[in-house]
Amino acid sequence: MIEKIKTFFKEVKIETKKVVFPNKDELIGSTWVVILSVLIISFFLGIVDFGLSKAVESIVN
């Protein structure tokens, strides 16, 4: 059991060396994409929610 754990952590160390982290410019670009995507999707969902709430309100009344 101990040997399996040692082997696991040894393999984790090897795989960690293969990871390529983004540079500062790539990170900033990706962050802007995420922020804009969240804003667009939240705006769209807000409009859909407003429309559905008005539709349900008109059906109930």
Secondary structure by P-SEA (a helix, b strand, c coil): caaaaaaaaaaaaaaaaabbbbcaaaaaaaaaaaaaaaaaaaaaaaaaaaaaaaaaaaaac
